[in-house]
Amino acid sequence: MLLSVWLSLAVVCMMGAMSPGPSLAVVLKHTLSGGMKNGMLAALSHGLGVGLYAAASLLGLGALMLQFPTVYQMLVYLGAAYLAYLGIKILLAKAHGSELQVQHSEVSSKTALQDGFAIAFLNPKLAIFFLALFSQFIDPENLTLSIGIIMCLTVLVIDTGWYLLVALLTEVSKNRFGFNQQNVWLDKLLGAVFIALAIRVVVSL
């Protein structure tokens, strides 16, 4: 793959990763509630999910979804339901003291991994996005294993790197401005954001 072609692909992937949406909300949620470690775990699992979608798109998953719109819509609705579930869970959660915060952080590491991956996996639009994106950069007849690996790794590294940076900056800002204790109003805002995102996903179909 030519360097100029790879740079163009990297720029588009970077713009896609940086666009605000459910993925950003999930990383922010886990960083604010569980600390930088949980935020980074969510970023890593999300990057893995996005990388898998990129690989699947090269194998024809995106084209398959276009041929079977019912399957595509089902995944979209599952994604919206998961977002709504996260929002309701946040809104119904009870505030806890600083002693419980440590225990909550430890337990939620697994949840951070789960949420990060699920937000990517339950977003079939990624498959369509990568199908459209990759078609601009590759010739199917000349696609080799090495080119496919480079493209998938580019997607994975850029997405993971961006959200790791988001987790780091969120943690720094949280400490700088004294948001170390649980903020009930911030939790309610995050819960409302997840529900609003779920509604937007359904309406945009």
C-alpha positions in Angstrom: 0.0 0.0 0.0 1.4 3.4 -1.0 2.1 5.8 1.9 -0.1 8.5 0.4 -3.0 6.0 0.3 -2.4 4.9 3.8 -2.3 8.4 5.1 -5.6 9.2 3.4 -7.1 6.1 5.1 -5.7 7.1 8.5 -7.1 10.6 8.3 -10.6 9.3 7.5 -10.4 6.8 10.3 -9.2 9.5 12.7 -12.1 11.7 11.8 -14.5 8.9 12.2 -13.1 8.0 15.6 -13.2 11.6 16.8 -16.9 12.2 15.9 -19.0 12.3 19.1 -21.5 9.5 19.7 -22.3 6.5 21.9 -18.6 5.3 21.9 -17.5 8.6 23.4 -20.2 8.6 26.0 -19.3 5.1 27.1 -15.6 5.9 27.6 -16.5 9.1 29.4 -19.0 7.3 31.7 -16.5 4.7 32.8 -13.6 7.2 33.2 -15.8 9.5 35.3 -17.3 6.7 37.5 -14.5 4.2 37.6 -11.3 6.1 36.9 -8.8 6.2 34.1 -8.2 2.4 34.3 -11.8 1.6 33.5 -12.0 4.2 30.8 -9.0 2.8 29.1 -10.3 -0.8 29.4 -13.5 0.5 27.6 -11.3 2.1 25.0 -9.3 -1.1 24.4 -12.3 -3.3 24.1 -14.1 -0.8 21.8 -11.0 -0.7 19.6 -11.0 -4.5 19.4 -14.7 -4.4 18.4 -14.1 -1.8 15.7 -11.1 -3.7 14.4 -13.2 -6.9 14.1 -15.8 -5.0 12.1 -13.1 -3.7 9.8 -11.8 -7.3 9.2 -15.4 -8.6 8.7 -16.1 -5.9 6.2 -13.1 -7.0 4.2 -14.5 -10.5 4.3 -17.9 -9.2 2.9 -20.0 -8.7 6.0 -21.0 -5.2 5.0 -22.2 -6.4 1.6 -24.1 -9.2 3.3 -25.9 -6.8 5.6 -26.9 -4.7 2.6 -28.5 -7.8 1.1 -30.3 -8.7 4.3 -31.6 -5.4 5.7 -33.7 -7.2 8.4 -30.5 -8.5 10.1 -29.0 -5.1 9.9 -32.0 -3.4 11.4 -32.2 -6.0 14.2 -28.6 -5.2 15.2 -29.3 -1.5 15.1 -32.3 -2.0 17.4 -30.3 -4.2 19.8 -27.7 -1.4 19.9 -30.3 1.2 20.7 -31.8 -1.1 23.4 -28.3 -1.5 24.9 -27.9 2.3 25.0 -31.3 2.8 26.6 -30.4 0.0 29.2 -27.2 1.9 30.1 -29.0 5.2 30.5 -31.8 3.7 32.7 -29.2 1.8 34.7 -27.3 5.1 35.4 -30.5 7.0 36.3 -31.7 4.3 38.7 -28.3 3.8 40.4 -28.0 5.0 43.9 -25.3 7.4 45.0 -22.5 5.8 47.1 -19.9 7.1 49.4 -16.1 7.3 48.8 -15.6 3.9 50.6 -17.9 2.1 48.2 -16.4 4.0 45.3 -13.2 1.9 45.5 -15.1 -1.4 45.5 -17.4 -0.1 42.7 -14.4 0.7 40.6 -12.9 -2.7 40.9 -16.1 -4.5 40.1 -16.8 -2.3 37.1 -13.6 -3.1 35.2 -15.3 -6.1 33.7 -18.3 -4.0 32.9 -16.1 -1.4 31.2 -14.7 -4.1 28.9 -18.2 -5.4 28.2 -19.7 -2.0 27.5 -16.8 -0.8 25.3 -17.0 -4.0 23.1 -20.8 -4.1 23.0 -21.1 -0.5 21.8 -18.9 -1.3 18.8 -20.4 -4.8 18.2 -24.0 -3.7 18.3 -23.3 -0.9 15.8 -23.7 -2.6 12.3 -23.3 0.8 10.7 -19.6 0.3 11.2 -19.7 -2.6 8.8 -21.4 -0.4 6.2 -19.0 2.5 6.9 -15.9 0.3 6.4 -17.4 -1.3 3.3 -17.8 2.2 1.8 -14.4 3.4 3.1 -12.3 0.4 2.0 -13.9 0.4 -1.4 -12.2 3.8 -2.0 -8.7 2.5 -1.1 -8.5 -1.1 -2.4 -9.1 -3.0 -5.6 -10.7 -6.4 -4.6 -8.7 -8.1 -7.3 -5.4 -6.9 -5.9 -6.3 -7.2 -2.2 -3.6 -9.2 -0.4 -3.4 -10.5 3.2 -0.7 -8.0 4.1 -2.8 -5.0 2.8 -5.8 -6.3 4.7 -3.9 -6.6 7.9 -2.4 -3.1 7.5 -5.9 -1.6 7.0 -7.4 -3.4 10.0 -4.5 -2.6 12.3 -4.8 1.1 11.2 -8.4 1.2 12.1 -7.8 -0.6 15.5 -4.8 1.5 16.5 -6.4 4.8 15.6 -9.7 4.1 17.3 -8.1 2.7 20.4 -5.5 5.4 20.6 -8.1 8.2 20.4 -10.3 6.8 23.2 -7.3 6.1 25.3 -6.4 9.8 25.0 -10.0 10.7 25.8 -9.8 8.6 29.0 -6.5 10.2 29.9 -7.7 13.8 29.3 -11.0 13.1 31.2 -9.1 11.7 34.2 -6.7 14.7 34.2 -9.6 17.2 33.9 -11.5 15.3 36.6 -8.6 15.6 39.1 -7.8 19.2 38.1 -11.4 20.4 38.7 -12.1 18.3 41.8 -14.6 15.9 40.3 -13.2 12.9 42.3 -16.5 12.3 44.2 -19.5 10.9 42.5 -21.7 13.7 41.1 -25.4 12.8 41.1 -26.3 15.5 38.6 -23.5 14.4 36.2 -24.7 10.8 36.5 -28.2 11.9 35.6 -26.9 13.9 32.6 -24.9 10.9 31.3 -28.0 8.7 31.8 -30.1 11.2 29.8 -27.4 11.3 27.1 -27.5 7.5 26.6 -31.3 7.5 26.3 -31.2 10.4 23.9 -28.6 8.5 21.8 -30.8 5.4 21.8 -33.7 7.5 20.5 -31.6 9.1 17.8 -30.4 5.7 16.6 -34.0 4.5 16.2 -35.2 7.7 14.6 -32.3 7.7 12.1 -33.3 4.4 10.6 
